[in-house]
């Protein structure tokens, strides 16, 4: 292979990577809200009761399966949120926040908090998860584009 052929081949690979980055990072707002909804359902169900927690978990798992199916059908891939690189700090920060939310939900359940308080915690979980999804997507886009937004 001649040097010019190698440069042309590398340029083609870079072009494909750029197209993939563009395709994978065009995340519509509903997708971020869907992630927030999943975590809002999970936290709310934990706060309500053991039975609600089981039902909520089954619902969340079914919805995750639906989102997986959607992403595979539309993009051909499903990008796991727990991965290395620029997204790792976002995922770890969210994981820490999720632990706090689960503990708060269990505390509310065990101490008989009003349903409105439990729903409020679910709304907070929804907001945090939605914003985390947006931040994660920004970090992922930046990483795929070589460090630039």
C-alpha positions as CSV (number, residue, x, y, z in Angstrom):
1,X,0.0,0.0,0.0
2,X,1.3,3.4,-1.0
3,X,1.3,6.3,1.5
4,X,-1.4,8.1,-0.4
5,X,-3.6,5.0,-0.3
6,X,-3.1,4.7,3.4
7,X,-4.0,8.3,4.0
8,X,-7.2,7.9,1.9
9,X,-8.1,4.7,3.8
10,X,-7.6,6.5,7.2
11,X,-9.7,9.5,6.0
12,X,-12.5,7.0,5.1
13,X,-12.3,5.5,8.6
14,X,-12.4,8.9,10.2
15,X,-15.4,9.8,8.1
16,X,-17.2,6.6,9.2
17,X,-16.4,7.3,12.9
18,X,-17.8,10.9,12.5
19,X,-21.0,9.5,11.0
20,X,-21.3,7.0,13.8
21,X,-20.7,9.7,16.4
22,X,-23.4,11.9,14.8
23,X,-25.9,9.0,14.5
24,X,-25.4,7.8,18.1
25,X,-25.4,11.2,19.8
26,X,-28.6,12.5,18.2
27,X,-30.5,11.6,21.3
28,X,-34.0,13.2,21.2
29,X,-35.3,14.8,24.4
30,X,-37.9,12.1,24.9
31,X,-35.1,9.6,25.3
32,X,-33.6,11.5,28.2
33,X,-37.1,11.8,29.8
34,X,-37.6,8.1,29.3
35,X,-34.5,7.3,31.3
36,X,-35.7,9.7,34.0
37,X,-39.1,8.1,34.0
38,X,-37.6,4.6,34.5
39,X,-35.7,5.8,37.6
40,X,-38.6,7.8,38.9
41,X,-40.8,4.7,38.7
42,X,-38.1,2.6,40.4
43,X,-37.5,5.1,43.3
44,X,-41.3,5.8,43.8
45,X,-42.1,2.1,43.9
46,X,-39.4,1.4,46.4
47,X,-40.8,4.2,48.6
48,X,-44.4,2.9,48.5
49,X,-44.1,-0.7,49.5
50,X,-42.4,-4.1,48.9
51,X,-45.2,-5.1,46.6
52,X,-45.0,-1.8,44.7
53,X,-41.2,-2.3,44.5
54,X,-41.6,-5.7,42.8
55,X,-44.2,-4.4,40.4
56,X,-42.1,-1.3,39.7
57,X,-39.0,-3.4,39.0
58,X,-40.9,-5.6,36.6
59,X,-42.3,-2.5,34.8
60,X,-38.9,-0.9,34.6
61,X,-37.2,-4.0,33.3
62,X,-39.9,-4.3,30.6
63,X,-39.4,-0.7,29.6
64,X,-35.6,-1.1,29.5
65,X,-36.2,-4.0,27.1
66,X,-38.4,-1.8,25.0
67,X,-35.8,0.9,24.9
68,X,-33.1,-1.7,24.0
69,X,-35.3,-3.0,21.2
70,X,-35.9,0.6,19.9
71,X,-32.2,1.5,19.9
72,X,-31.2,-1.7,18.2
73,X,-33.9,-1.3,15.6
74,X,-33.1,2.4,15.0
75,X,-29.4,2.6,15.5
76,X,-28.2,-1.0,15.2
77,X,-26.5,-0.7,18.6
78,X,-27.3,-0.1,22.3
79,X,-24.7,1.9,24.2
80,X,-24.4,0.8,27.8
81,X,-24.2,3.8,30.2
82,X,-21.6,2.1,32.4
83,X,-18.5,2.3,30.3
84,X,-15.0,3.7,30.6
85,X,-13.9,7.0,29.2
86,X,-15.3,10.5,29.5
87,X,-18.7,9.2,30.6
88,X,-17.4,7.2,33.6
89,X,-17.4,10.2,36.1
90,X,-21.0,11.0,35.1
91,X,-22.1,7.4,35.6
92,X,-20.3,7.1,38.9
93,X,-21.7,10.4,40.2
94,X,-25.2,9.2,39.3
95,X,-24.6,5.8,40.9
96,X,-23.7,7.6,44.1
97,X,-26.9,9.7,43.8
98,X,-28.9,6.6,43.1
99,X,-27.7,4.9,46.3
100,X,-28.8,8.0,48.3
101,X,-32.2,8.0,46.5
102,X,-32.8,4.3,47.3
103,X,-31.8,4.8,50.9
104,X,-34.2,7.8,51.1
105,X,-37.0,5.7,49.5
106,X,-36.5,2.8,51.9
107,X,-36.5,5.3,54.9
108,X,-39.8,6.8,53.7
109,X,-41.3,3.3,53.2
110,X,-40.3,2.1,56.7
111,X,-41.3,5.3,58.5
112,X,-44.8,5.8,57.0
113,X,-44.3,9.0,55.0
114,X,-47.3,10.3,53.1
115,X,-47.8,9.2,49.5
116,X,-47.2,12.8,48.4
117,X,-43.7,12.8,49.9
118,X,-42.9,9.5,48.1
119,X,-44.2,10.9,44.8
120,X,-42.1,14.0,45.4
121,X,-39.0,11.8,45.8
122,X,-39.9,10.0,42.6
123,X,-40.2,13.4,40.9
124,X,-36.7,14.4,42.2
125,X,-35.3,11.0,40.9
126,X,-36.9,11.7,37.5
127,X,-35.4,15.2,37.3
128,X,-31.9,14.0,38.4
129,X,-31.9,11.0,36.0
130,X,-33.1,13.1,33.1
131,X,-30.4,15.7,33.7
132,X,-27.8,13.0,34.2
133,X,-28.8,11.5,30.8
134,X,-28.3,14.8,29.1
135,X,-24.8,15.2,30.8
136,X,-23.9,11.7,29.9
137,X,-24.8,12.2,26.3
138,X,-22.7,15.4,26.2
139,X,-19.7,13.6,27.6
140,X,-20.2,10.7,25.2
141,X,-20.5,13.1,22.2
142,X,-17.4,14.9,23.3
143,X,-15.5,11.6,23.5
144,X,-16.6,10.3,20.2
145,X,-15.7,13.6,18.5
146,X,-12.2,13.6,19.9
147,X,-12.7,16.0,22.8
148,X,-14.7,18.7,21.1
149,X,-18.3,19.5,21.2
